[in-house]
Amino acid sequence: MKIAIAAWGTTGDVYPVLALAERLLQREHHVRVCAPSIYKDKILDIGADFFEVGVPFDLAEFHQTMDTVIAMRDPMAPLLLIAKEGILRRGEKWYNDCLTAMKGYDLAICHSIDIPGQEAAIRNELPWITVTYCPGFIKIPDNALYLFPNWSRTFNAIVWKLIRLRLRYAVDPLFNQFIASVGGKPRATVASDEMYSPHLNLIAASPALCQPGDFPPNHKFTGVWHLAQPDYVPPSELTDFLANGPPPIVITFGSMGGSNSRETTEILMDAVKMINQRAIIQAGWGLLGAQDAGEDIFCTEYVPHQWLFPKASCVVHHGGAGTTASVCQAKVPSVVVPHFGDQFYWGKLLFDLGVAPKSLNRRNLTAKRLAQRIAQVMTTPSMTEKAEMLGTQMESEDGLTTAVDLLESFPSSEK
């Protein structure tokens, strides 16, 4: 098949679909990845056709948006901001670029929240499939939205109805206004049920971690998708640090940013020092780290999670879907510091599974609170034991093979 993938979002959104693209290429499909220029080199490295879409990534603007998001107390407010600023403000260009990029292809794959990319596929009369990383946003009778307790099916139905009503009046009009502007057909529940492909929505999450319930038939769990890092050679300074003491705490907030990187770094280092632990701090998009960290704290740029996390005693992270999966596969416990969105879902899930203490909201992050949670992990052996069992359960999953098999059995494969 000729498959066009619209790679929308931050690294945690894009790298999994690049892993999918790489596996599709190995199966001898032709793959074009439509993405901003920031991902060009990585896309060319895997051998896919790169088509630049959207506007260049602006890190300073991203930090400002993150500052706003972190300060928000209403859980719905970040979704509204992302819809306005992250999707629709430049949605027309993204749509037009994708419209051009997808012409002549057999199938389009889009993020579940990439409404402009989906509409471009529809205008090109292509079958379109969505990808999502968080099953917690999909309505099923056995679970309430993760912000609410799971008391009963009746209670869950009420919760989902209230959420849908709020989305219908707060977010759906924004998306439908855009859809109408490009000649599309408005969707009744575009910010909930109809953000997913009615044909096939691939849930790139671990069934062992999420314990699937009674999902509608268009939603299929595959397992996690990881982009391989085959030739990684760690710097000698990092290997020396790892060798010169017990397993450290690894701290990474991934693609989460904000303009107060120095203050955040000081909080992280103070927390580690309070409990006399060794730590590795990854810079990430938030540019964390300091030159004067001291001998027990090693600050570094990106290190592949699959290489680093198994060497940790505990990972402090933001709760992104990919990072969460990597920590669980590494068989180590977590401390989750969610910033917004589905990160709260993953933090609650890890707490419920007994492999992490209660999440620490990024807005409430202090050195003392973080130190207390790390200390709780270090003094609770059952968290490590449960993390090891969970990681073992995930070893049998092959998310990429499952996903490609589903794609190849999709009706468009007959073209």
JONORSUL-V920347 format. One record per pair of residues at least 4 apart in sequence whose C-alpha atoms are under 8 Angstrom apart, sorted by the first residue. I is the first residue (numbers start at 0). J is the second residue. D is the distance in Angstrom with one decimal. If there is no record, write none. Layout:
# JONORSUL-V920347
I_J_D / I_J_D
This chain:
# JONORSUL-V920347
0_28_5.2 / 0_29_6.2 / 0_104_7.9 / 0_105_6.2 / 0_106_7.5 / 0_412_6.4 / 0_414_7.4 / 1_28_6.3 / 1_29_4.8 / 1_30_6.0 / 1_31_7.8 / 1_104_5.1 / 1_105_5.2 / 1_106_6.7 / 2_28_7.4 / 2_29_6.2 / 2_30_4.9 / 2_31_6.3 / 2_104_5.9 / 2_105_6.0 / 2_106_4.9 / 2_107_5.8 / 2_108_7.5 / 3_30_5.9 / 3_31_4.8 / 3_32_5.9 / 3_33_7.1 / 3_100_7.6 / 3_101_5.9 / 3_104_6.5 / 3_105_7.9 / 3_106_6.3 / 3_107_4.8 / 3_108_6.3 / 4_16_7.7 / 4_20_7.8 / 4_30_7.4 / 4_31_6.2 / 4_32_4.8 / 4_33_5.9 / 4_107_5.8 / 4_108_4.7 / 4_109_6.1 / 5_32_6.0 / 5_33_4.7 / 5_34_6.3 / 5_97_7.3 / 5_107_7.5 / 5_108_6.2 / 5_109_5.1 / 5_110_7.2 / 5_116_6.3 / 6_12_7.5 / 6_13_5.4 / 6_16_6.9 / 6_32_6.6 / 6_33_5.8 / 6_34_5.1 / 6_109_6.9 / 6_110_7.1 / 7_12_6.8 / 7_13_6.4 / 7_34_6.6 / 7_109_7.7 / 7_110_6.5 / 7_113_6.6 / 8_12_5.3 / 8_13_6.2 / 9_13_6.2 / 9_254_6.4 / 10_14_5.7 / 10_254_6.4 / 11_15_7.1 / 11_253_7.9 / 11_254_7.2 / 11_319_7.0 / 11_320_7.3 / 11_321_6.0 / 11_322_7.8 / 12_16_7.4 / 12_110_7.9 / 13_17_6.4 / 14_18_6.3 / 14_225_7.3 / 14_226_6.1 / 15_19_6.4 / 15_224_5.1 / 15_225_5.5 / 15_226_6.1 / 15_321_7.9 / 16_20_6.0 / 16_224_7.6 / 17_21_6.1 / 17_32_8.0 / 17_42_6.9 / 17_45_7.8 / 17_226_6.7 / 18_22_6.4 / 18_224_6.3 / 18_225_5.9 / 18_226_4.4 / 18_227_7.3 / 18_399_7.6 / 19_23_6.2 / 19_224_6.9 / 19_399_6.2 / 19_402_7.8 / 19_403_7.5 / 20_24_6.2 / 20_30_6.4 / 20_32_7.8 / 20_47_7.1 / 21_25_6.4 / 21_45_5.8 / 21_46_7.4 / 21_47_7.4 / 22_26_6.5 / 22_399_6.9 / 22_400_7.8 / 22_403_7.4 / 23_27_6.6 / 23_28_5.6 / 23_29_7.7 / 23_30_7.3 / 23_403_6.7 / 24_28_5.2 / 24_29_6.3 / 24_30_6.6 / 24_46_7.7 / 24_47_7.4 / 29_47_7.7 / 30_47_5.6 / 30_48_6.2 / 31_47_5.8 / 31_48_4.5 / 31_49_5.9 / 31_50_6.9 / 32_42_7.2 / 32_47_6.6 / 32_48_6.1 / 32_49_5.2 / 32_50_6.2 / 33_49_6.2 / 33_50_4.8 / 33_51_5.8 / 33_52_5.9 / 33_97_6.8 / 33_100_7.0 / 34_38_6.6 / 34_39_7.4 / 34_49_7.4 / 34_50_6.5 / 34_51_5.3 / 34_52_5.2 / 34_53_7.3 / 35_39_7.2 / 35_51_5.4 / 35_52_5.3 / 35_53_5.7 / 35_54_6.6 / 35_55_6.2 / 35_56_7.1 / 36_51_5.9 / 36_52_7.6 / 36_55_6.2 / 36_56_7.6 / 37_55_7.2 / 37_56_6.6 / 38_42_6.2 / 39_43_6.2 / 39_49_6.6 / 39_51_7.7 / 40_44_6.1 / 41_45_6.6 / 42_46_6.7 / 42_47_5.9 / 42_48_7.5 / 42_49_6.4 / 43_47_5.7 / 43_48_6.8 / 43_49_6.6 / 50_100_6.6 / 51_96_7.7 / 52_92_7.7 / 52_93_5.8 / 52_96_5.3 / 52_97_6.6 / 53_89_7.4 / 53_92_5.8 / 53_93_4.6 / 53_96_6.9 / 54_89_7.8 / 54_92_7.9 / 54_93_8.0 / 57_61_6.2 / 58_62_6.2 / 59_63_6.5 / 59_258_7.9 / 60_64_6.3 / 61_65_6.2 / 61_256_7.1 / 61_257_7.6 / 62_66_6.2 / 62_256_5.2 / 62_257_4.1 / 62_258_5.3 / 62_285_7.7 / 63_67_6.5 / 63_257_6.3 / 63_258_6.6 / 64_68_6.2 / 64_257_7.6 / 65_69_6.0 / 65_255_7.3 / 65_256_5.9 / 65_257_5.1 / 66_70_6.5 / 66_256_7.9 / 66_257_5.1 / 66_258_6.8 / 67_71_6.7 / 68_76_7.9 / 68_77_5.6 / 68_80_7.8 / 68_338_7.8 / 68_339_7.0 / 69_338_5.9 / 69_339_6.8 / 69_361_6.8 / 69_362_5.8 / 70_362_6.2 / 71_76_6.7 / 71_77_7.1 / 72_76_7.7 / 73_77_7.8 / 74_78_7.7 / 74_339_7.8 / 74_340_7.5 / 75_79_6.5 / 76_80_6.2 / 77_81_6.0 / 77_339_7.0 / 77_340_7.1 / 78_82_6.1 / 78_340_7.3 / 79_83_6.2 / 79_169_7.4 / 79_170_6.2 / 80_84_5.8 / 80_85_7.4 / 81_85_4.6 / 81_86_6.4 / 82_86_5.1 / 82_87_6.0 / 82_170_7.5 / 82_173_7.7 / 82_174_7.8 / 83_87_5.2 / 83_88_5.8 / 83_173_7.7 / 84_88_5.2 / 84_89_7.7 / 85_89_7.7 / 86_90_5.5 / 86_113_7.1 / 86_114_7.8 / 86_115_7.7 / 87_91_7.3 / 87_115_7.9 / 87_174_7.6 / 87_177_7.2 / 89_93_6.6 / 90_94_5.9 / 90_115_5.9 / 90_177_7.9 / 91_95_6.1 / 91_115_7.3 / 91_181_7.9 / 92_96_6.0 / 93_97_6.1 / 93_115_6.5 / 93_116_7.0 / 94_98_5.9 / 94_115_4.8 / 94_116_5.6 / 94_118_7.2 / 94_119_5.7 / 95_99_6.4 / 95_119_7.3 / 96_100_6.1 / 97_101_5.9 / 97_116_6.0 / 97_119_5.9 / 97_120_7.8 / 98_102_6.6 / 98_116_7.8 / 98_119_4.7 / 98_120_6.9 / 98_122_7.4 / 98_123_6.9 / 101_107_7.2 / 101_119_7.6 / 101_120_6.8 / 101_123_7.2 / 102_123_6.4 / 104_125_7.5 / 105_125_6.4 / 105_126_7.3 / 105_411_6.6 / 105_414_7.2 / 106_125_5.7 / 106_126_5.3 / 106_127_6.0 / 106_128_7.8 / 106_411_6.7 / 107_120_6.2 / 107_125_6.5 / 107_126_6.4 / 107_127_4.7 / 107_128_6.3 / 108_127_5.7 / 108_128_4.8 / 108_129_5.6 / 108_130_7.2 / 109_113_6.3 / 109_116_6.3 / 109_117_6.2 / 109_127_7.4 / 109_128_6.3 / 109_129_4.9 / 109_130_6.2 / 110_129_5.4 / 110_130_4.9 / 110_131_6.3 / 111_129_5.1 / 111_130_5.5 / 111_131_5.6 / 111_194_5.5 / 111_195_5.3 / 111_196_7.6 / 111_200_8.0 / 112_190_7.9 / 112_194_6.1 / 112_195_7.9 / 113_117_6.3 / 114_118_6.1 / 114_174_7.5 / 114_194_7.2 / 115_119_6.2 / 115_178_7.7 / 116_120_6.5 / 117_121_6.3 / 117_127_7.0 / 118_122_6.1 / 118_178_7.2 / 118_183_6.9 / 119_123_6.3 / 120_124_6.2 / 120_125_5.3 / 120_126_7.2 / 120_127_6.4 / 121_125_5.8 / 121_126_7.5 / 121_127_7.5 / 122_183_7.7 / 126_411_6.8 / 127_196_6.6 / 127_198_7.5 / 127_199_8.0 / 128_195_7.9 / 128_196_5.4 / 128_198_6.7 / 128_199_5.3 / 128_200_5.9 / 128_201_7.6 / 129_195_5.8 / 129_196_5.4 / 129_199_6.6 / 129_200_4.7 / 129_201_6.3 / 130_195_8.0 / 130_200_5.6 / 130_201_4.8 / 130_202_6.1 / 130_203_7.0 / 131_200_7.1 / 131_201_6.3 / 131_202_5.1 / 131_203_6.3 / 132_202_5.6 / 132_203_5.1 / 132_204_5.8 / 132_320_6.1 / 133_202_7.2 / 133_203_7.9 / 133_204_7.1 / 133_320_6.9 / 133_341_6.6 / 134_202_6.8 / 134_204_7.8 / 134_209_7.7 / 135_144_6.3 / 135_145_6.2 / 135_341_7.5 / 135_344_6.6 / 136_144_6.6 / 136_191_7.6 / 137_191_7.5 / 137_192_7.2 / 137_214_7.9 / 138_142_7.6 / 138_143_7.7 / 138_144_7.7 / 138_159_6.9 / 138_192_7.5 / 138_214_7.7 / 139_143_7.6 / 139_212_7.3 / 139_213_6.3 / 139_214_5.8 / 139_215_7.7 / 140_152_5.5 / 140_155_6.3 / 140_156_6.5 / 140_213_7.4 / 141_149_7.8 / 141_151_7.6 / 141_152_5.9 / 141_155_7.3 / 141_212_6.6 / 141_213_7.1 / 142_149_5.9 / 142_152_7.5 / 142_155_6.3 / 143_147_6.1 / 143_148_6.7 / 143_149_5.5 / 143_154_7.7 / 143_155_4.6 / 143_156_7.6 / 143_158_6.5 / 143_159_6.9 / 144_155_7.7 / 144_158_7.2 / 144_159_7.0 / 145_343_7.9 / 145_344_5.7 / 145_347_7.7 / 146_344_7.6 / 147_158_7.8 / 149_154_7.7 / 149_155_6.8 / 150_154_6.3 / 150_155_7.3 / 151_155_6.1 / 152_156_6.1 / 153_157_6.5 / 154_158_6.3 / 155_159_6.2 / 156_160_6.1 / 157_161_6.2 / 158_162_6.2 / 159_163_6.0 / 160_164_6.2 / 161_165_6.3 / 162_166_6.2 / 163_167_5.9 / 163_188_7.5 / 163_191_6.9 / 164_168_6.5 / 165_169_5.9 / 165_170_7.9 / 166_170_5.1 / 166_171_6.0 / 166_188_7.9 / 166_190_6.3 / 166_191_7.5 / 167_171_4.9 / 167_172_7.1 / 167_188_6.5 / 167_190_7.5 / 168_172_6.6 / 169_173_7.8 / 170_174_6.7 / 170_190_6.5 / 171_175_6.0 / 171_187_7.9 / 171_188_6.6 / 171_189_5.7 / 171_190_5.7 / 172_176_5.9 / 173_177_6.5 / 174_178_6.2 / 174_189_7.0 / 174_190_7.8 / 175_179_6.0 / 175_185_5.2 / 175_186_6.7 / 175_189_7.5 / 176_180_6.2 / 176_185_8.0 / 177_181_6.6 / 178_182_6.5 / 178_183_5.0 / 178_184_6.7 / 178_185_6.2 / 179_183_5.1 / 179_184_6.4 / 179_185_6.4 / 186_193_6.6 / 187_193_7.3 / 188_192_5.7 / 188_193_5.4 / 188_194_7.6 / 189_193_4.5 / 189_194_5.1 / 190_194_5.7 / 191_195_7.9 / 193_197_7.4 / 195_199_7.9 / 195_200_6.0 / 196_200_5.6 / 196_217_7.5 / 197_217_6.1 / 198_217_5.7 / 199_217_4.7 / 199_218_6.1 / 199_219_7.3 / 200_217_5.8 / 200_218_4.8 / 200_219_6.2 / 201_218_6.1 / 201_219_5.2 / 201_220_6.2 / 201_221_6.7 / 201_402_7.0 / 202_218_6.8 / 202_219_5.8 / 202_220_4.7 / 202_221_6.1 / 202_222_7.5 / 203_220_6.3 / 203_221_5.5 / 203_222_5.3 / 203_223_5.0 / 203_224_6.3 / 203_398_7.0 / 204_208_7.7 / 204_209_7.3 / 204_220_6.5 / 204_221_6.6 / 204_222_4.7 / 204_223_4.7 / 204_224_7.8 / 204_320_7.7 / 204_324_7.7 / 204_398_8.0 / 205_209_6.1 / 205_220_7.3 / 205_221_7.1 / 205_222_4.2 / 205_223_5.5 / 205_324_7.4 / 205_393_7.0 / 205_396_7.6 / 205_398_7.9 / 206_210_5.1 / 206_211_5.9 / 206_220_6.6 / 206_221_7.7 / 206_222_6.3 / 207_389_7.3 / 207_392_6.4 / 207_393_6.0 / 208_389_7.4 / 208_393_7.7 / 209_348_7.7 / 211_220_7.8 / 214_218_6.4 / 221_397_7.6 / 221_398_4.7 / 221_399_7.2 / 221_401_5.4 / 221_402_5.6 / 222_396_6.0 / 222_397_6.2 / 222_398_3.8 / 222_399_7.4 / 222_401_7.6 / 223_321_7.6 / 223_324_7.0 / 223_396_8.0 / 223_397_7.5 / 223_398_5.0 / 223_399_7.3 / 224_398_5.6 / 224_399_5.6 / 225_321_7.8 / 228_303_6.8 / 231_303_7.7 / 233_237_6.6 / 233_238_6.8 / 233_302_7.8 / 234_238_6.6 / 235_239_6.0 / 236_240_6.2 / 237_241_6.3 / 237_297_7.5 / 238_242_6.1 / 239_243_6.1 / 240_244_7.3 / 240_297_7.3 / 241_245_7.5 / 241_246_6.8 / 241_247_7.4 / 241_310_7.9 / 244_277_8.0 / 245_277_7.7 / 246_277_7.6 / 246_310_6.1 / 246_311_5.1 / 246_312_5.3 / 247_276_7.0 / 247_277_4.8 / 247_278_4.8 / 247_279_6.6 / 247_310_7.6 / 247_311_5.2 / 247_312_5.7 / 247_313_7.4 / 248_276_7.3 / 248_277_6.2 / 248_278_4.5 / 248_279_6.3 / 248_311_5.5 / 248_312_5.5 / 248_313_5.0 / 248_314_5.7 / 248_315_7.3 / 249_278_5.6 / 249_279_4.8 / 249_280_6.1 / 249_281_7.8 / 249_308_7.2 / 249_311_6.0 / 249_312_7.8 / 249_313_6.4 / 249_314_4.7 / 249_315_6.1 / 250_278_7.2 / 250_279_6.1 / 250_280_4.8 / 250_281_6.2 / 250_314_5.8 / 250_315_4.6 / 250_316_6.0 / 251_280_6.2 / 251_281_5.2 / 251_282_7.3 / 251_283_6.9 / 251_314_7.6 / 251_315_6.3 / 251_316_5.1 / 251_317_7.2 / 252_281_7.7 / 252_283_6.4 / 252_285_7.4 / 252_315_7.9 / 252_316_5.2 / 252_317_5.0 / 253_281_8.0 / 253_282_8.0 / 253_283_4.9 / 253_284_6.4 / 253_285_7.7 / 253_316_7.7 / 253_317_7.3 / 253_319_7.9 / 253_322_7.8 / 254_283_5.9 / 254_284_4.8 / 254_285_6.9 / 255_283_7.4 / 255_284_6.0 / 255_285_5.9 / 255_317_7.6 / 255_338_7.6 / 256_260_7.8 / 256_283_7.9 / 256_284_5.4 / 256_285_3.9 / 256_286_7.6 / 257_285_6.0 / 258_285_7.6 / 259_263_6.2 / 260_264_6.0 / 260_285_6.0 / 260_286_6.0 / 260_287_5.5 / 260_288_8.0 / 261_265_6.3 / 261_287_6.9 / 261_288_7.6 / 261_289_7.9 / 262_266_6.4 / 263_267_6.3 / 263_287_7.3 / 264_268_6.2 / 264_287_5.5 / 264_288_5.7 / 264_289_7.2 / 265_269_5.9 / 266_270_6.2 / 266_364_7.9 / 266_365_6.1 / 266_366_4.8 / 267_271_6.4 / 267_366_6.3 / 267_369_7.7 / 268_272_6.2 / 268_292_7.3 / 268_296_7.5 / 268_366_7.9 / 269_273_6.1 / 269_366_5.7 / 270_274_6.9 / 270_365_7.9 / 270_366_4.3 / 270_367_6.1 / 270_369_6.0 / 270_370_4.6 / 271_275_6.2 / 271_276_5.5 / 271_277_7.0 / 271_278_7.0 / 271_370_6.5 / 272_276_6.3 / 273_367_7.8 / 273_370_6.5 / 274_370_6.4 / 274_374_6.9 / 276_295_7.3 / 277_295_4.8 / 277_296_5.8 / 278_295_6.5 / 278_296_4.8 / 278_297_6.3 / 279_296_5.7 / 279_297_4.7 / 279_298_5.8 / 279_299_7.3 / 280_287_7.2 / 280_288_6.3 / 280_296_7.3 / 280_297_6.2 / 280_298_4.8 / 280_299_6.3 / 281_287_6.6 / 281_288_7.0 / 281_298_6.0 / 281_299_5.1 / 281_300_5.5 / 281_301_6.0 / 281_302_7.6 / 282_286_4.6 / 282_287_4.2 / 282_288_5.8 / 282_298_7.2 / 282_299_6.1 / 282_300_5.1 / 282_301_6.8 / 283_287_6.6 / 283_300_6.9 / 283_301_6.5 / 288_292_7.6 / 288_298_5.3 / 288_299_7.3 / 289_298_6.7 / 290_298_7.7 / 292_296_5.6 / 292_297_7.0 / 292_298_7.4 / 293_297_7.8 / 302_306_7.4 / 302_307_6.6 / 303_307_6.3 / 304_308_5.4 / 304_322_7.6 / 304_325_6.5 / 304_326_7.9 / 305_309_7.1 / 305_325_6.5 / 305_329_7.1 / 306_310_7.7 / 307_311_7.0 / 308_314_7.1 / 308_325_7.5 / 308_326_6.2 / 308_329_5.8 / 308_331_7.6 / 309_326_7.9 / 309_329_4.7 / 309_330_6.9 / 309_331_6.9 / 311_331_7.1 / 312_331_6.4 / 312_332_7.5 / 313_331_5.8 / 313_332_5.2 / 313_333_5.6 / 313_334_7.4 / 313_373_7.8 / 313_376_7.5 / 313_377_8.0 / 314_326_7.0 / 314_331_7.2 / 314_332_6.6 / 314_333_4.9 / 314_334_6.3 / 315_333_5.8 / 315_334_4.6 / 315_335_5.9 / 315_336_7.2 / 316_322_7.4 / 316_323_7.9 / 316_333_7.3 / 316_334_6.4 / 316_335_5.2 / 316_336_5.9 / 316_337_7.8 / 317_322_8.0 / 317_335_5.5 / 317_336_4.7 / 317_337_4.6 / 317_338_6.4 / 317_342_6.6 / 318_322_6.5 / 318_323_5.6 / 318_335_5.6 / 318_336_6.6 / 318_337_5.6 / 318_341_7.9 / 318_342_4.5 / 318_343_7.1 / 318_345_5.7 / 318_346_5.9 / 319_323_5.9 / 319_337_8.0 / 319_341_7.3 / 319_342_5.4 / 319_345_7.4 / 320_324_6.3 / 320_341_7.8 / 320_342_7.2 / 320_345_7.0 / 321_325_6.2 / 322_326_6.2 / 323_327_6.3 / 323_345_7.1 / 324_328_6.1 / 325_329_6.1 / 326_330_6.6 / 326_331_6.1 / 326_332_7.3 / 326_333_7.2 / 327_331_6.3 / 327_332_7.3 / 327_386_6.4 / 327_389_6.7 / 327_390_5.3 / 328_389_7.6 / 328_390_4.5 / 328_391_7.5 / 328_393_6.5 / 328_394_7.3 / 329_387_8.0 / 329_390_6.4 / 330_383_7.4 / 330_386_4.8 / 330_387_4.3 / 330_388_7.4 / 330_389_6.9 / 330_390_4.8 / 330_391_7.5 / 331_354_8.0 / 331_383_5.9 / 331_386_5.3 / 331_387_6.6 / 332_354_5.0 / 332_355_5.8 / 332_376_7.2 / 332_382_6.0 / 332_383_5.5 / 332_386_5.6 / 333_349_7.7 / 333_354_6.4 / 333_355_4.9 / 333_356_7.6 / 333_376_7.7 / 334_355_5.6 / 334_356_6.4 / 334_357_7.9 / 334_358_6.8 / 334_359_7.9 / 334_372_6.7 / 334_373_6.6 / 334_376_7.8 / 335_346_5.5 / 335_355_7.3 / 335_356_7.9 / 335_357_7.8 / 335_358_5.1 / 335_359_6.3 / 336_346_7.7 / 336_358_5.9 / 336_359_4.8 / 336_360_5.4 / 336_361_5.4 / 336_364_7.7 / 337_342_5.0 / 337_343_5.6 / 337_346_7.0 / 337_358_7.1 / 337_359_6.8 / 337_360_5.4 / 337_361_5.7 / 338_342_6.7 / 338_343_7.8 / 338_360_6.5 / 338_361_5.1 / 338_362_7.4 / 339_343_6.7 / 340_344_7.8 / 341_345_6.5 / 342_346_6.1 / 343_347_6.1 / 343_358_7.7 / 344_348_6.1 / 345_349_6.1 / 346_350_6.3 / 346_355_7.8 / 346_357_7.4 / 346_358_5.5 / 347_351_6.1 / 347_357_7.2 / 347_358_6.8 / 348_352_6.2 / 349_353_6.3 / 349_354_5.5 / 349_355_5.5 / 349_356_8.0 / 350_354_6.0 / 350_355_4.8 / 350_356_5.5 / 350_357_5.7 / 350_358_7.5 / 352_385_7.8 / 353_381_7.7 / 353_382_5.8 / 353_385_6.7 / 354_381_7.9 / 354_382_4.5 / 354_383_6.7 / 354_385_6.0 / 354_386_5.5 / 355_376_7.0 / 355_382_6.6 / 356_372_6.3 / 356_375_7.1 / 356_376_7.0 / 357_372_7.9 / 359_363_6.8 / 359_364_6.5 / 359_368_7.7 / 359_369_7.4 / 360_364_6.4 / 364_368_6.7 / 364_369_6.8 / 365_369_6.2 / 366_370_6.0 / 367_371_6.2 / 368_372_6.5 / 369_373_6.3 / 370_374_6.0 / 371_375_6.1 / 372_376_6.5 / 373_377_6.3 / 374_378_6.1 / 375_379_6.0 / 376_380_7.4 / 376_382_6.6 / 376_383_7.9 / 379_383_7.6 / 380_384_6.3 / 381_385_5.9 / 382_386_6.1 / 383_387_6.2 / 384_388_6.4 / 385_389_6.1 / 386_390_6.1 / 387_391_6.2 / 388_392_6.4 / 389_393_6.5 / 390_394_6.5 / 391_395_7.8 / 397_401_6.3 / 398_402_6.1 / 399_403_6.1 / 400_404_6.1 / 401_405_6.3 / 402_406_6.3 / 403_407_6.0 / 404_408_6.2 / 405_409_6.2 / 406_412_7.5 / 407_412_5.6 / 408_412_6.5
